[in-house]
Structure formats: C-alpha cells, structure tokens
C-alpha cells in the first residue's frame, strides 16, 4: 500500500486480497524495480502509527477526500 500524508509518502506491503477485501482503493500494479527514497529515520512515522492507519482502513470507518 502506498499513501501520502501531507508532503510525505509511505508504503507498506499488503496482499492484493487484503486490499480488495478491506478497502475501495484503486489497485495499481508496480514493477519489481519499485523503489522509494526515504528520509532520515528520525523524520519517519513510527510503525505504530502506520499500523493504526492500516487498522483504520480495515475498519472501513474513514472518508477519502480528494
């Protein structure tokens, strides 16, 4: 799953099955050379925050604002 919050972008691996089952987000294929460029670790969000975002998506209790 790739997502953006403000000026930052993040990704975490999830299965296509989980994405289809738990979200209405568009699924896009990425190639095997997919790379991200990260920031210094002190500037990153905690894994706990990321897990809370995933849990929120799993719950379905959210609104996507475009």
JOVENVEN-V643737 format. One record per residue. RES is the residue in one small letter. SS is DSSP state (a for helix, b for strand, c for the rest). PSI is psi in whole degrees, 0 to 359 (NA if undefined). Layout:
RES_SS_PSI / RES_SS_PSI
This chain:
x_c_131 / x_b_132 / x_b_159 / x_b_138 / x_b_114 / x_c_230 / x_c_9 / x_b_152 / x_b_151 / x_b_160 / x_b_152 / x_c_137 / x_c_132 / x_c_158 / x_c_154 / x_a_323 / x_a_315 / x_a_319 / x_a_316 / x_a_323 / x_a_322 / x_a_356 / x_c_166 / x_c_22 / x_c_149 / x_c_137 / x_c_125 / x_c_137 / x_c_142 / x_c_152 / x_c_170 / x_c_348 / x_c_15 / x_c_127 / x_c_149 / x_c_157 / x_c_117 / x_c_172 / x_c_176 / x_c_139 / x_a_330 / x_a_345 / x_a_0 / x_c_157 / x_c_153 / x_c_155 / x_a_333 / x_a_318 / x_a_315 / x_a_318 / x_a_323 / x_a_323 / x_a_315 / x_a_317 / x_a_321 / x_a_315 / x_a_318 / x_a_326 / x_a_335 / x_c_3 / x_c_65 / x_c_165 / x_c_128 / x_c_126 / x_c_122 / x_c_NA
